[in-house]
Amino acid sequence: MVKVKICGITNPYDASLAAELGADALGFIFAPSPRQITPEEVRAITVILPPFVQKVGVFVNEDPAAIRQVMNFCGLDLVQLHGDEVPEVCAELMPRSIKAVRLKDEASLLAVKPYKGRVKALLFDSYSSDRKGGTGCTCDWELAAKGSVLEIPVILAGGLSPSNIRQAVSAVRPYAVDVNSGIEESPGRKSPILMKRLMQIIRKIDGSRDGQ
C-alpha cells in the first residue's frame, strides 16, 4: 500500500481535510518558502489532528538541537532534511529522520549510500541548482526507480499531481509519495477537489495491487 504525505500544510482546514481523506502524513515547512509556517501555527494544527497521522517537519541546514526543540514543541513525529545534512547529522535525529535527495544523475544515488542505517527513508526530489525543493518539476522517475537497490524506503516527490500519480507510482514503486504544489489552488492553500482526486487514485492503485 502506497503511503501518502501531503506537504506544505499551512492551515487547520487543509490539515483536517487531508487527514479525513486518508493521508498518512502531513508536512510542515519551517525553512524559507512560500509555504513556510511557524512553530506556533504548527502546534495549533497538530493538537487537532486525529491519532496515527504522522506530523513531519521540513528543515534546511538547521542545527539538530534547534530541530529537536521544534519537534518537541510542535509534537512532530519525523523530520525531513532538505539541505546539505551529512549522514552524521541525520544519525543524530534517528529514528525520526528522512533525508531528501535532489536526483541529478547516477552519482546522486551513489552519494546517498552512507545514509543507510542513519535515516528512516530517502525522499527523491527533482534537481535544481538553486532551490532545495518545491520546484514543482517532476523527478527523474527512471533514476528514482534505481533507488530500490539502496535497501532504504523511498519516498517519491517532485511535481506529483492527480494527473501523473498513477504513472509515477507504476514507474518507481515507492514506499510513499510526497505531494505539494500539484494539489494546490495557490502556494500554501490546498484544493479540496484535487486532494480528493489524488486520494481516490491512490486507493484505486492499492486496490488493483490487492487484486493481483
MOCORNOR-V947911 format. One record per run of one state. SS is the DSSP state (hx for helix, st for strand, lp for the rest). FROM is the first residue (numbers start at 1). TO is the last residue. Records with the same first field share a line. If there is no record, write none. Layout:
SS=FROM-TO ; FROM-TO
//
This chain:
lp=1-2 ; 7-11 ; 22-24 ; 30-35 ; 37-38 ; 47-53 ; 60-63 ; 75-77 ; 82-86 ; 93-96 ; 104-105 ; 111-112 ; 116-120 ; 127-140 ; 151-153 ; 157-164 ; 173-175 ; 180-180 ; 187-188 ; 191-191 ; 211-212
st=3-6 ; 25-29 ; 36-36 ; 54-59 ; 78-81 ; 97-103 ; 121-126 ; 154-156 ; 176-179 ; 184-186 ; 189-190
hx=12-21 ; 39-46 ; 64-74 ; 87-92 ; 106-110 ; 113-115 ; 141-150 ; 165-172 ; 181-183 ; 192-210
//
